[in-house]
């Protein structure tokens, strides 16, 4: 599964979210799940995901999907 960073960026901008805003929302969702470890994500990672320099793991991918309200198919290349 390859992450479609271009589509993620497009949707983030549609929602008028900065990298920082997106990270905060992802951390809020992750914090609600008591079984998970705290989310260690930095705003500069978002840019790397969007430009294909990093690939998000399953947990980060799922958080992108939730915050951006996109189906899996739109976040996969």
N, CA, C and O atoms as a Maestro MAE file, in Angstrom:
{
 s_m_m2io_version
 :::
 2.0.0
}

f_m_ct {
 s_m_title
 :::
 protein
 m_atom[308] {
  # First column is atom index #
  i_m_mmod_type
  r_m_x_coord
  r_m_y_coord
  r_m_z_coord
  i_m_residue_number
  s_m_chain_name
  s_m_pdb_residue_name
  s_m_pdb_atom_name
  i_m_atomic_number
  :::
  1 25 0.837 -1.170 0.000 1 A "UNK " " N  " 7
  2 3 0.000 0.000 0.000 1 A "UNK " " CA " 6
  3 2 0.888 1.241 0.000 1 A "UNK " " C  " 6
  4 15 1.669 1.439 0.931 1 A "UNK " " O  " 8
  5 25 0.781 2.056 -1.003 2 A "UNK " " N  " 7
  6 3 1.513 3.328 -1.064 2 A "UNK " " CA " 6
  7 2 0.537 4.458 -0.746 2 A "UNK " " C  " 6
  8 15 -0.613 4.445 -1.183 2 A "UNK " " O  " 8
  9 25 1.010 5.416 0.009 3 A "UNK " " N  " 7
  10 3 0.199 6.539 0.455 3 A "UNK " " CA " 6
  11 2 0.106 7.598 -0.637 3 A "UNK " " C  " 6
  12 15 1.116 7.977 -1.229 3 A "UNK " " O  " 8
  13 25 -1.102 8.071 -0.901 4 A "UNK " " N  " 7
  14 3 -1.333 9.113 -1.896 4 A "UNK " " CA " 6
  15 2 -1.237 10.477 -1.213 4 A "UNK " " C  " 6
  16 15 -2.248 11.082 -0.855 4 A "UNK " " O  " 8
  17 25 -0.007 10.945 -1.042 5 A "UNK " " N  " 7
  18 3 0.242 12.206 -0.358 5 A "UNK " " CA " 6
  19 2 -0.357 13.409 -1.062 5 A "UNK " " C  " 6
  20 15 -0.779 14.372 -0.422 5 A "UNK " " O  " 8
  21 25 -0.390 13.346 -2.382 6 A "UNK " " N  " 7
  22 3 -0.945 14.453 -3.158 6 A "UNK " " CA " 6
  23 2 -2.431 14.642 -2.834 6 A "UNK " " C  " 6
  24 15 -2.903 15.767 -2.671 6 A "UNK " " O  " 8
  25 25 -3.152 13.534 -2.746 7 A "UNK " " N  " 7
  26 3 -4.588 13.598 -2.427 7 A "UNK " " CA " 6
  27 2 -4.793 14.042 -0.981 7 A "UNK " " C  " 6
  28 15 -5.712 14.807 -0.689 7 A "UNK " " O  " 8
  29 25 -3.941 13.565 -0.081 8 A "UNK " " N  " 7
  30 3 -4.037 13.967 1.325 8 A "UNK " " CA " 6
  31 2 -3.826 15.474 1.463 8 A "UNK " " C  " 6
  32 15 -4.551 16.141 2.201 8 A "UNK " " O  " 8
  33 25 -2.839 16.004 0.755 9 A "UNK " " N  " 7
  34 3 -2.575 17.441 0.809 9 A "UNK " " CA " 6
  35 2 -3.758 18.227 0.251 9 A "UNK " " C  " 6
  36 15 -4.176 19.232 0.827 9 A "UNK " " O  " 8
  37 25 -4.284 17.764 -0.861 10 A "UNK " " N  " 7
  38 3 -5.428 18.433 -1.481 10 A "UNK " " CA " 6
  39 2 -6.600 18.508 -0.496 10 A "UNK " " C  " 6
  40 15 -7.220 19.561 -0.345 10 A "UNK " " O  " 8
  41 25 -6.899 17.398 0.165 11 A "UNK " " N  " 7
  42 3 -8.019 17.356 1.100 11 A "UNK " " CA " 6
  43 2 -7.728 18.211 2.340 11 A "UNK " " C  " 6
  44 15 -8.618 18.899 2.840 11 A "UNK " " O  " 8
  45 25 -6.492 18.169 2.832 12 A "UNK " " N  " 7
  46 3 -6.115 18.995 3.991 12 A "UNK " " CA " 6
  47 2 -6.343 20.469 3.670 12 A "UNK " " C  " 6
  48 15 -6.861 21.218 4.498 12 A "UNK " " O  " 8
  49 25 -5.956 20.877 2.473 13 A "UNK " " N  " 7
  50 3 -6.142 22.272 2.063 13 A "UNK " " CA " 6
  51 2 -7.623 22.601 1.873 13 A "UNK " " C  " 6
  52 15 -8.050 23.714 2.181 13 A "UNK " " O  " 8
  53 25 -8.410 21.646 1.368 14 A "UNK " " N  " 7
  54 3 -9.861 21.849 1.242 14 A "UNK " " CA " 6
  55 2 -10.483 22.121 2.612 14 A "UNK " " C  " 6
  56 15 -11.401 22.931 2.741 14 A "UNK " " O  " 8
  57 25 -9.965 21.432 3.629 15 A "UNK " " N  " 7
  58 3 -10.474 21.596 4.994 15 A "UNK " " CA " 6
  59 2 -9.836 22.784 5.711 15 A "UNK " " C  " 6
  60 15 -10.152 23.058 6.869 15 A "UNK " " O  " 8
  61 25 -8.937 23.487 5.021 16 A "UNK " " N  " 7
  62 3 -8.241 24.659 5.558 16 A "UNK " " CA " 6
  63 2 -7.477 24.326 6.839 16 A "UNK " " C  " 6
  64 15 -7.546 25.054 7.830 16 A "UNK " " O  " 8
  65 25 -6.747 23.211 6.795 17 A "UNK " " N  " 7
  66 3 -5.940 22.772 7.928 17 A "UNK " " CA " 6
  67 2 -4.455 22.964 7.618 17 A "UNK " " C  " 6
  68 15 -3.989 22.629 6.529 17 A "UNK " " O  " 8
  69 25 -3.729 23.500 8.577 18 A "UNK " " N  " 7
  70 3 -2.273 23.567 8.447 18 A "UNK " " CA " 6
  71 2 -1.717 22.201 8.844 18 A "UNK " " C  " 6
  72 15 -2.457 21.337 9.314 18 A "UNK " " O  " 8
  73 25 -0.420 22.011 8.653 19 A "UNK " " N  " 7
  74 3 0.203 20.768 9.108 19 A "UNK " " CA " 6
  75 2 0.010 20.617 10.616 19 A "UNK " " C  " 6
  76 15 -0.300 19.534 11.112 19 A "UNK " " O  " 8
  77 25 0.197 21.708 11.324 20 A "UNK " " N  " 7
  78 3 0.042 21.693 12.784 20 A "UNK " " CA " 6
  79 2 -1.387 21.308 13.179 20 A "UNK " " C  " 6
  80 15 -1.584 20.466 14.056 20 A "UNK " " O  " 8
  81 25 -2.380 21.922 12.532 21 A "UNK " " N  " 7
  82 3 -3.787 21.617 12.830 21 A "UNK " " CA " 6
  83 2 -4.085 20.137 12.615 21 A "UNK " " C  " 6
  84 15 -4.775 19.510 13.418 21 A "UNK " " O  " 8
  85 25 -3.563 19.592 11.532 22 A "UNK " " N  " 7
  86 3 -3.787 18.178 11.224 22 A "UNK " " CA " 6
  87 2 -3.176 17.288 12.299 22 A "UNK " " C  " 6
  88 15 -3.803 16.323 12.737 22 A "UNK " " O  " 8
  89 25 -1.970 17.604 12.722 23 A "UNK " " N  " 7
  90 3 -1.312 16.821 13.769 23 A "UNK " " CA " 6
  91 2 -2.127 16.872 15.064 23 A "UNK " " C  " 6
  92 15 -2.312 15.845 15.718 23 A "UNK " " O  " 8
  93 25 -2.606 18.040 15.432 24 A "UNK " " N  " 7
  94 3 -3.401 18.183 16.656 24 A "UNK " " CA " 6
  95 2 -4.651 17.309 16.583 24 A "UNK " " C  " 6
  96 15 -4.978 16.613 17.544 24 A "UNK " " O  " 8
  97 25 -5.341 17.342 15.465 25 A "UNK " " N  " 7
  98 3 -6.546 16.522 15.303 25 A "UNK " " CA " 6
  99 2 -6.215 15.031 15.352 25 A "UNK " " C  " 6
  100 15 -6.954 14.248 15.949 25 A "UNK " " O  " 8
  101 25 -5.120 14.644 14.735 26 A "UNK " " N  " 7
  102 3 -4.704 13.241 14.762 26 A "UNK " " CA " 6
  103 2 -4.362 12.814 16.189 26 A "UNK " " C  " 6
  104 15 -4.708 11.710 16.607 26 A "UNK " " O  " 8
  105 25 -3.690 13.677 16.927 27 A "UNK " " N  " 7
  106 3 -3.333 13.369 18.308 27 A "UNK " " CA " 6
  107 2 -4.572 13.256 19.193 27 A "UNK " " C  " 6
  108 15 -4.622 12.413 20.088 27 A "UNK " " O  " 8
  109 25 -5.563 14.098 18.945 28 A "UNK " " N  " 7
  110 3 -6.810 14.034 19.718 28 A "UNK " " CA " 6
  111 2 -7.506 12.694 19.513 28 A "UNK " " C  " 6
  112 15 -7.975 12.082 20.472 28 A "UNK " " O  " 8
  113 25 -7.573 12.244 18.277 29 A "UNK " " N  " 7
  114 3 -8.208 10.960 17.988 29 A "UNK " " CA " 6
  115 2 -7.414 9.821 18.614 29 A "UNK " " C  " 6
  116 15 -7.986 8.911 19.213 29 A "UNK " " O  " 8
  117 25 -6.101 9.876 18.471 30 A "UNK " " N  " 7
  118 3 -5.246 8.820 19.025 30 A "UNK " " CA " 6
  119 2 -5.355 8.766 20.545 30 A "UNK " " C  " 6
  120 15 -5.300 7.681 21.124 30 A "UNK " " O  " 8
  121 25 -5.506 9.901 21.194 31 A "UNK " " N  " 7
  122 3 -5.587 9.956 22.653 31 A "UNK " " CA " 6
  123 2 -6.864 9.305 23.181 31 A "UNK " " C  " 6
  124 15 -6.895 8.825 24.314 31 A "UNK " " O  " 8
  125 25 -7.907 9.288 22.370 32 A "UNK " " N  " 7
  126 3 -9.174 8.673 22.783 32 A "UNK " " CA " 6
  127 2 -9.072 7.158 22.865 32 A "UNK " " C  " 6
  128 15 -9.863 6.512 23.553 32 A "UNK " " O  " 8
  129 25 -8.114 6.603 22.175 33 A "UNK " " N  " 7
  130 3 -7.896 5.159 22.203 33 A "UNK " " CA " 6
  131 2 -6.881 4.849 23.301 33 A "UNK " " C  " 6
  132 15 -5.682 5.060 23.123 33 A "UNK " " O  " 8
  133 25 -7.357 4.362 24.406 34 A "UNK " " N  " 7
  134 3 -6.481 4.132 25.558 34 A "UNK " " CA " 6
  135 2 -5.501 2.990 25.333 34 A "UNK " " C  " 6
  136 15 -4.487 2.905 26.026 34 A "UNK " " O  " 8
  137 25 -5.784 2.109 24.376 35 A "UNK " " N  " 7
  138 3 -4.898 0.974 24.118 35 A "UNK " " CA " 6
  139 2 -3.627 1.393 23.382 35 A "UNK " " C  " 6
  140 15 -2.614 0.698 23.451 35 A "UNK " " O  " 8
  141 25 -3.676 2.510 22.689 36 A "UNK " " N  " 7
  142 3 -2.529 2.952 21.896 36 A "UNK " " CA " 6
  143 2 -1.551 3.776 22.721 36 A "UNK " " C  " 6
  144 15 -1.913 4.420 23.706 36 A "UNK " " O  " 8
  145 25 -0.318 3.731 22.287 37 A "UNK " " N  " 7
  146 3 0.716 4.595 22.866 37 A "UNK " " CA " 6
  147 2 0.447 6.022 22.409 37 A "UNK " " C  " 6
  148 15 -0.237 6.227 21.406 37 A "UNK " " O  " 8
  149 25 0.975 7.012 23.127 38 A "UNK " " N  " 7
  150 3 0.816 8.401 22.669 38 A "UNK " " CA " 6
  151 2 1.371 8.566 21.249 38 A "UNK " " C  " 6
  152 15 2.387 7.967 20.895 38 A "UNK " " O  " 8
  153 25 0.705 9.365 20.466 39 A "UNK " " N  " 7
  154 3 1.111 9.581 19.083 39 A "UNK " " CA " 6
  155 2 2.271 10.566 19.040 39 A "UNK " " C  " 6
  156 15 2.148 11.707 19.485 39 A "UNK " " O  " 8
  157 25 3.389 10.115 18.504 40 A "UNK " " N  " 7
  158 3 4.555 10.988 18.340 40 A "UNK " " CA " 6
  159 2 4.632 11.382 16.878 40 A "UNK " " C  " 6
  160 15 5.213 10.680 16.051 40 A "UNK " " O  " 8
  161 25 4.035 12.516 16.584 41 A "UNK " " N  " 7
  162 3 3.960 12.992 15.209 41 A "UNK " " CA " 6
  163 2 4.247 14.479 15.219 41 A "UNK " " C  " 6
  164 15 3.740 15.220 16.061 41 A "UNK " " O  " 8
  165 25 5.063 14.904 14.274 42 A "UNK " " N  " 7
  166 3 5.442 16.312 14.186 42 A "UNK " " CA " 6
  167 2 4.908 16.889 12.875 42 A "UNK " " C  " 6
  168 15 4.786 16.170 11.884 42 A "UNK " " O  " 8
  169 25 4.587 18.200 12.868 43 A "UNK " " N  " 7
  170 3 4.057 18.819 11.657 43 A "UNK " " CA " 6
  171 2 4.940 18.621 10.424 43 A "UNK " " C  " 6
  172 15 4.423 18.484 9.315 43 A "UNK " " O  " 8
  173 25 6.265 18.604 10.601 44 A "UNK " " N  " 7
  174 3 7.134 18.446 9.429 44 A "UNK " " CA " 6
  175 2 7.007 17.053 8.807 44 A "UNK " " C  " 6
  176 15 7.329 16.869 7.634 44 A "UNK " " O  " 8
  177 25 6.538 16.069 9.588 45 A "UNK " " N  " 7
  178 3 6.312 14.729 9.030 45 A "UNK " " CA " 6
  179 2 5.167 14.752 8.013 45 A "UNK " " C  " 6
  180 15 5.192 14.019 7.024 45 A "UNK " " O  " 8
  181 25 4.172 15.597 8.262 46 A "UNK " " N  " 7
  182 3 3.027 15.684 7.357 46 A "UNK " " CA " 6
  183 2 3.504 16.069 5.960 46 A "UNK " " C  " 6
  184 15 3.076 15.483 4.965 46 A "UNK " " O  " 8
  185 25 4.385 17.052 5.896 47 A "UNK " " N  " 7
  186 3 4.937 17.475 4.609 47 A "UNK " " CA " 6
  187 2 5.678 16.327 3.935 47 A "UNK " " C  " 6
  188 15 5.565 16.142 2.724 47 A "UNK " " O  " 8
  189 25 6.428 15.564 4.703 48 A "UNK " " N  " 7
  190 3 7.173 14.440 4.136 48 A "UNK " " CA " 6
  191 2 6.229 13.375 3.604 48 A "UNK " " C  " 6
  192 15 6.501 12.777 2.564 48 A "UNK " " O  " 8
  193 25 5.125 13.126 4.298 49 A "UNK " " N  " 7
  194 3 4.124 12.168 3.805 49 A "UNK " " CA " 6
  195 2 3.488 12.681 2.513 49 A "UNK " " C  " 6
  196 15 3.308 11.931 1.553 49 A "UNK " " O  " 8
  197 25 3.154 13.964 2.506 50 A "UNK " " N  " 7
  198 3 2.491 14.551 1.343 50 A "UNK " " CA " 6
  199 2 3.382 14.557 0.104 50 A "UNK " " C  " 6
  200 15 2.887 14.452 -1.019 50 A "UNK " " O  " 8
  201 25 4.685 14.679 0.302 51 A "UNK " " N  " 7
  202 3 5.613 14.734 -0.833 51 A "UNK " " CA " 6
  203 2 6.269 13.393 -1.137 51 A "UNK " " C  " 6
  204 15 7.178 13.324 -1.964 51 A "UNK " " O  " 8
  205 25 5.820 12.328 -0.481 52 A "UNK " " N  " 7
  206 3 6.325 10.995 -0.773 52 A "UNK " " CA " 6
  207 2 7.707 10.690 -0.230 52 A "UNK " " C  " 6
  208 15 8.335 9.714 -0.643 52 A "UNK " " O  " 8
  209 25 8.188 11.510 0.688 53 A "UNK " " N  " 7
  210 3 9.514 11.275 1.266 53 A "UNK " " CA " 6
  211 2 9.470 10.288 2.425 53 A "UNK " " C  " 6
  212 15 10.497 9.736 2.819 53 A "UNK " " O  " 8
  213 25 8.278 10.070 2.968 54 A "UNK " " N  " 7
  214 3 8.031 9.085 4.021 54 A "UNK " " CA " 6
  215 2 6.708 8.409 3.729 54 A "UNK " " C  " 6
  216 15 5.830 8.991 3.091 54 A "UNK " " O  " 8
  217 25 6.569 7.191 4.192 55 A "UNK " " N  " 7
  218 3 5.307 6.465 4.084 55 A "UNK " " CA " 6
  219 2 4.758 6.270 5.494 55 A "UNK " " C  " 6
  220 15 5.469 5.778 6.370 55 A "UNK " " O  " 8
  221 25 3.492 6.652 5.726 56 A "UNK " " N  " 7
  222 3 2.929 6.474 7.064 56 A "UNK " " CA " 6
  223 2 2.674 4.999 7.360 56 A "UNK " " C  " 6
  224 15 2.355 4.211 6.470 56 A "UNK " " O  " 8
  225 25 2.823 4.657 8.623 57 A "UNK " " N  " 7
  226 3 2.464 3.316 9.058 57 A "UNK " " CA " 6
  227 2 0.944 3.177 9.112 57 A "UNK " " C  " 6
  228 15 0.204 4.117 8.819 57 A "UNK " " O  " 8
  229 25 0.508 2.001 9.489 58 A "UNK " " N  " 7
  230 3 -0.927 1.724 9.520 58 A "UNK " " CA " 6
  231 2 -1.708 2.674 10.426 58 A "UNK " " C  " 6
  232 15 -2.789 3.143 10.068 58 A "UNK " " O  " 8
  233 25 -1.152 2.948 11.586 59 A "UNK " " N  " 7
  234 3 -1.837 3.818 12.549 59 A "UNK " " CA " 6
  235 2 -1.976 5.240 12.013 59 A "UNK " " C  " 6
  236 15 -3.055 5.827 12.083 59 A "UNK " " O  " 8
  237 25 -0.895 5.792 11.481 60 A "UNK " " N  " 7
  238 3 -0.931 7.152 10.929 60 A "UNK " " CA " 6
  239 2 -1.849 7.203 9.715 60 A "UNK " " C  " 6
  240 15 -2.604 8.159 9.543 60 A "UNK " " O  " 8
  241 25 -1.784 6.176 8.877 61 A "UNK " " N  " 7
  242 3 -2.661 6.108 7.702 61 A "UNK " " CA " 6
  243 2 -4.122 6.183 8.144 61 A "UNK " " C  " 6
  244 15 -4.908 6.944 7.579 61 A "UNK " " O  " 8
  245 25 -4.481 5.392 9.154 62 A "UNK " " N  " 7
  246 3 -5.863 5.378 9.650 62 A "UNK " " CA " 6
  247 2 -6.266 6.740 10.207 62 A "UNK " " C  " 6
  248 15 -7.410 7.163 10.041 62 A "UNK " " O  " 8
  249 25 -5.349 7.417 10.857 63 A "UNK " " N  " 7
  250 3 -5.648 8.745 11.390 63 A "UNK " " CA " 6
  251 2 -5.832 9.764 10.264 63 A "UNK " " C  " 6
  252 15 -6.717 10.617 10.341 63 A "UNK " " O  " 8
  253 25 -5.006 9.681 9.222 64 A "UNK " " N  " 7
  254 3 -5.216 10.536 8.041 64 A "UNK " " CA " 6
  255 2 -6.627 10.315 7.508 64 A "UNK " " C  " 6
  256 15 -7.356 11.265 7.221 64 A "UNK " " O  " 8
  257 25 -6.991 9.065 7.384 65 A "UNK " " N  " 7
  258 3 -8.304 8.711 6.835 65 A "UNK " " CA " 6
  259 2 -9.426 9.308 7.683 65 A "UNK " " C  " 6
  260 15 -10.384 9.862 7.144 65 A "UNK " " O  " 8
  261 25 -9.310 9.198 8.993 66 A "UNK " " N  " 7
  262 3 -10.351 9.711 9.873 66 A "UNK " " CA " 6
  263 2 -10.438 11.232 9.836 66 A "UNK " " C  " 6
  264 15 -11.525 11.784 9.659 66 A "UNK " " O  " 8
  265 25 -9.325 11.905 9.997 67 A "UNK " " N  " 7
  266 3 -9.336 13.372 10.057 67 A "UNK " " CA " 6
  267 2 -9.746 13.979 8.724 67 A "UNK " " C  " 6
  268 15 -10.500 14.951 8.682 67 A "UNK " " O  " 8
  269 25 -9.249 13.403 7.643 68 A "UNK " " N  " 7
  270 3 -9.558 13.957 6.325 68 A "UNK " " CA " 6
  271 2 -10.877 13.449 5.765 68 A "UNK " " C  " 6
  272 15 -11.323 13.912 4.715 68 A "UNK " " O  " 8
  273 25 -11.502 12.508 6.450 69 A "UNK " " N  " 7
  274 3 -12.783 11.929 6.023 69 A "UNK " " CA " 6
  275 2 -12.721 11.437 4.579 69 A "UNK " " C  " 6
  276 15 -13.542 11.804 3.738 69 A "UNK " " O  " 8
  277 25 -11.728 10.603 4.323 70 A "UNK " " N  " 7
  278 3 -11.543 10.041 2.989 70 A "UNK " " CA " 6
  279 2 -11.591 8.517 3.057 70 A "UNK " " C  " 6
  280 15 -11.120 7.926 4.029 70 A "UNK " " O  " 8
  281 25 -12.154 7.878 2.035 71 A "UNK " " N  " 7
  282 3 -12.110 6.414 1.994 71 A "UNK " " CA " 6
  283 2 -10.683 5.942 1.725 71 A "UNK " " C  " 6
  284 15 -9.872 6.666 1.148 71 A "UNK " " O  " 8
  285 25 -10.403 4.746 2.145 72 A "UNK " " N  " 7
  286 3 -9.060 4.148 1.961 72 A "UNK " " CA " 6
  287 2 -8.611 4.267 0.519 72 A "UNK " " C  " 6
  288 15 -7.457 4.600 0.249 72 A "UNK " " O  " 8
  289 25 -9.511 3.999 -0.404 73 A "UNK " " N  " 7
  290 3 -9.164 3.986 -1.833 73 A "UNK " " CA " 6
  291 2 -8.583 5.315 -2.307 73 A "UNK " " C  " 6
  292 15 -7.751 5.339 -3.214 73 A "UNK " " O  " 8
  293 25 -9.020 6.428 -1.696 74 A "UNK " " N  " 7
  294 3 -8.507 7.731 -2.120 74 A "UNK " " CA " 6
  295 2 -7.141 8.055 -1.522 74 A "UNK " " C  " 6
  296 15 -6.451 8.960 -1.991 74 A "UNK " " O  " 8
  297 25 -6.756 7.313 -0.488 75 A "UNK " " N  " 7
  298 3 -5.455 7.567 0.129 75 A "UNK " " CA " 6
  299 2 -4.399 6.571 -0.309 75 A "UNK " " C  " 6
  300 15 -3.253 6.643 0.132 75 A "UNK " " O  " 8
  301 25 -4.773 5.652 -1.165 76 A "UNK " " N  " 7
  302 3 -3.811 4.682 -1.702 76 A "UNK " " CA " 6
  303 2 -3.489 5.018 -3.146 76 A "UNK " " C  " 6
  304 15 -4.335 5.506 -3.895 76 A "UNK " " O  " 8
  305 25 -2.263 4.749 -3.514 77 A "UNK " " N  " 7
  306 3 -1.840 4.946 -4.909 77 A "UNK " " CA " 6
  307 2 -2.001 3.648 -5.644 77 A "UNK " " C  " 6
  308 15 -1.706 3.573 -6.837 77 A "UNK " " O  " 8
  :::
 }
 m_bond[307] {
  # First column is bond index #
  i_m_from
  i_m_to
  i_m_order
  :::
  1 1 2 1
  2 2 3 1
  3 3 4 2
  4 3 5 1
  5 5 6 1
  6 6 7 1
  7 7 8 2
  8 7 9 1
  9 9 10 1
  10 10 11 1
  11 11 12 2
  12 11 13 1
  13 13 14 1
  14 14 15 1
  15 15 16 2
  16 15 17 1
  17 17 18 1
  18 18 19 1
  19 19 20 2
  20 19 21 1
  21 21 22 1
  22 22 23 1
  23 23 24 2
  24 23 25 1
  25 25 26 1
  26 26 27 1
  27 27 28 2
  28 27 29 1
  29 29 30 1
  30 30 31 1
  31 31 32 2
  32 31 33 1
  33 33 34 1
  34 34 35 1
  35 35 36 2
  36 35 37 1
  37 37 38 1
  38 38 39 1
  39 39 40 2
  40 39 41 1
  41 41 42 1
  42 42 43 1
  43 43 44 2
  44 43 45 1
  45 45 46 1
  46 46 47 1
  47 47 48 2
  48 47 49 1
  49 49 50 1
  50 50 51 1
  51 51 52 2
  52 51 53 1
  53 53 54 1
  54 54 55 1
  55 55 56 2
  56 55 57 1
  57 57 58 1
  58 58 59 1
  59 59 60 2
  60 59 61 1
  61 61 62 1
  62 62 63 1
  63 63 64 2
  64 63 65 1
  65 65 66 1
  66 66 67 1
  67 67 68 2
  68 67 69 1
  69 69 70 1
  70 70 71 1
  71 71 72 2
  72 71 73 1
  73 73 74 1
  74 74 75 1
  75 75 76 2
  76 75 77 1
  77 77 78 1
  78 78 79 1
  79 79 80 2
  80 79 81 1
  81 81 82 1
  82 82 83 1
  83 83 84 2
  84 83 85 1
  85 85 86 1
  86 86 87 1
  87 87 88 2
  88 87 89 1
  89 89 90 1
  90 90 91 1
  91 91 92 2
  92 91 93 1
  93 93 94 1
  94 94 95 1
  95 95 96 2
  96 95 97 1
  97 97 98 1
  98 98 99 1
  99 99 100 2
  100 99 101 1
  101 101 102 1
  102 102 103 1
  103 103 104 2
  104 103 105 1
  105 105 106 1
  106 106 107 1
  107 107 108 2
  108 107 109 1
  109 109 110 1
  110 110 111 1
  111 111 112 2
  112 111 113 1
  113 113 114 1
  114 114 115 1
  115 115 116 2
  116 115 117 1
  117 117 118 1
  118 118 119 1
  119 119 120 2
  120 119 121 1
  121 121 122 1
  122 122 123 1
  123 123 124 2
  124 123 125 1
  125 125 126 1
  126 126 127 1
  127 127 128 2
  128 127 129 1
  129 129 130 1
  130 130 131 1
  131 131 132 2
  132 131 133 1
  133 133 134 1
  134 134 135 1
  135 135 136 2
  136 135 137 1
  137 137 138 1
  138 138 139 1
  139 139 140 2
  140 139 141 1
  141 141 142 1
  142 142 143 1
  143 143 144 2
  144 143 145 1
  145 145 146 1
  146 146 147 1
  147 147 148 2
  148 147 149 1
  149 149 150 1
  150 150 151 1
  151 151 152 2
  152 151 153 1
  153 153 154 1
  154 154 155 1
  155 155 156 2
  156 155 157 1
  157 157 158 1
  158 158 159 1
  159 159 160 2
  160 159 161 1
  161 161 162 1
  162 162 163 1
  163 163 164 2
  164 163 165 1
  165 165 166 1
  166 166 167 1
  167 167 168 2
  168 167 169 1
  169 169 170 1
  170 170 171 1
  171 171 172 2
  172 171 173 1
  173 173 174 1
  174 174 175 1
  175 175 176 2
  176 175 177 1
  177 177 178 1
  178 178 179 1
  179 179 180 2
  180 179 181 1
  181 181 182 1
  182 182 183 1
  183 183 184 2
  184 183 185 1
  185 185 186 1
  186 186 187 1
  187 187 188 2
  188 187 189 1
  189 189 190 1
  190 190 191 1
  191 191 192 2
  192 191 193 1
  193 193 194 1
  194 194 195 1
  195 195 196 2
  196 195 197 1
  197 197 198 1
  198 198 199 1
  199 199 200 2
  200 199 201 1
  201 201 202 1
  202 202 203 1
  203 203 204 2
  204 203 205 1
  205 205 206 1
  206 206 207 1
  207 207 208 2
  208 207 209 1
  209 209 210 1
  210 210 211 1
  211 211 212 2
  212 211 213 1
  213 213 214 1
  214 214 215 1
  215 215 216 2
  216 215 217 1
  217 217 218 1
  218 218 219 1
  219 219 220 2
  220 219 221 1
  221 221 222 1
  222 222 223 1
  223 223 224 2
  224 223 225 1
  225 225 226 1
  226 226 227 1
  227 227 228 2
  228 227 229 1
  229 229 230 1
  230 230 231 1
  231 231 232 2
  232 231 233 1
  233 233 234 1
  234 234 235 1
  235 235 236 2
  236 235 237 1
  237 237 238 1
  238 238 239 1
  239 239 240 2
  240 239 241 1
  241 241 242 1
  242 242 243 1
  243 243 244 2
  244 243 245 1
  245 245 246 1
  246 246 247 1
  247 247 248 2
  248 247 249 1
  249 249 250 1
  250 250 251 1
  251 251 252 2
  252 251 253 1
  253 253 254 1
  254 254 255 1
  255 255 256 2
  256 255 257 1
  257 257 258 1
  258 258 259 1
  259 259 260 2
  260 259 261 1
  261 261 262 1
  262 262 263 1
  263 263 264 2
  264 263 265 1
  265 265 266 1
  266 266 267 1
  267 267 268 2
  268 267 269 1
  269 269 270 1
  270 270 271 1
  271 271 272 2
  272 271 273 1
  273 273 274 1
  274 274 275 1
  275 275 276 2
  276 275 277 1
  277 277 278 1
  278 278 279 1
  279 279 280 2
  280 279 281 1
  281 281 282 1
  282 282 283 1
  283 283 284 2
  284 283 285 1
  285 285 286 1
  286 286 287 1
  287 287 288 2
  288 287 289 1
  289 289 290 1
  290 290 291 1
  291 291 292 2
  292 291 293 1
  293 293 294 1
  294 294 295 1
  295 295 296 2
  296 295 297 1
  297 297 298 1
  298 298 299 1
  299 299 300 2
  300 299 301 1
  301 301 302 1
  302 302 303 1
  303 303 304 2
  304 303 305 1
  305 305 306 1
  306 306 307 1
  307 307 308 2
  :::
 }
}
